[in-house]
């Protein structure tokens, strides 16, 4: 199924955005970000009767914003992240989606307004320690998720040209294929990958690795994709085209594809949905 992300509409609730999508004949929504919704359980119940939904990362957004990071050296941030993911697992299970996806960790603790932009330079957590913390926390959550008959998907991080130049190194986890493979090999069997092809395009440009090899190496664990375009320097969430680089290399038999295109109207996103449908050659369930 091809979903459309609500993430590009950050100034309204995901419920309102999803309702606008439905009015534009989009009946599969990936709920991501948006403003705090105190009636989130009622909102999700209403949505479930109108469209197919998946919950992603910073959803449902908490009343007090923070940056999720399971690799953080700050125990308070890890605790907040852990509790947020547990809540999202509970909601996913109750909704019957039984999938919850979230971003890989960071070796820094970015501020909320730094996400998607250049992160302020700061001391990095030790990579070995950060990776160990991340895997331990993921496995604890995967054990919890298994009881809920839910699988977890981890999304590969993006390393922009500016952040790589700024730090002089890679301050994020699961940017390159070897680390993604290592995490998959050391986490429980209900943990898989959500590959963001736009993140991959930017990261491969910054670090000079082969994005096609990346997809081939991690292929056994890929259960979902995020789809959008950019110039290779930053993750700008531009519309996909029929000539987008990734079409020949992504799996065509998955149940979860999500258009993460920002700055477009619901009507324009409907056209993106149809284009994606024609490229993947699967039927969208209305």
KASUL-V29019 format. One record per run of one state. SS is the DSSP state (helix for helix, strand for strand, loop for the rest). FROM is the first residue (numbers start at 1). TO is the last residue. If there is no record, write none. Layout:
{{SS:FROM:TO} {SS:FROM:TO}}
This chain:
{{loop:1:1} {strand:2:5} {loop:6:13} {helix:14:23} {loop:24:27} {strand:28:31} {loop:32:39} {helix:40:48} {loop:49:51} {strand:52:56} {loop:57:74} {helix:75:95} {loop:96:98} {strand:99:103} {loop:104:105} {strand:106:106} {loop:107:111} {helix:112:114} {loop:115:126} {helix:127:147} {loop:148:150} {strand:151:155} {loop:156:160} {helix:161:167} {loop:168:171} {strand:172:172} {loop:173:176} {helix:177:185} {loop:186:190} {strand:191:196} {helix:197:207} {loop:208:210} {helix:211:221} {strand:222:227} {loop:228:228} {strand:229:229} {loop:230:237} {strand:238:238} {loop:239:256} {strand:257:259} {loop:260:265} {helix:266:280} {loop:281:286}}
